[in-house]
Amino acid sequence: MLQAGNKVGVLTDFGYSKIIYNRYETNSEECSFRLIRNDRKRALRANWWSPDGKDREII
């Protein structure tokens, strides 16, 4: 995870996300995480191999 001020993002060997999220939750069984913004109703579910959300699922 990357942090700039009070925002977080993700950096992996396979890519990165923008540092615009307020918090995150991890799921180690599925190697996935949720990036959560306070101004949105839904979280971005991403994974280690696609942290920018290109193969994303909005939940």
Order of alpha helices (4+ residues) and beta strands (2+ residues): beta-beta-beta-beta-beta-beta-beta-beta
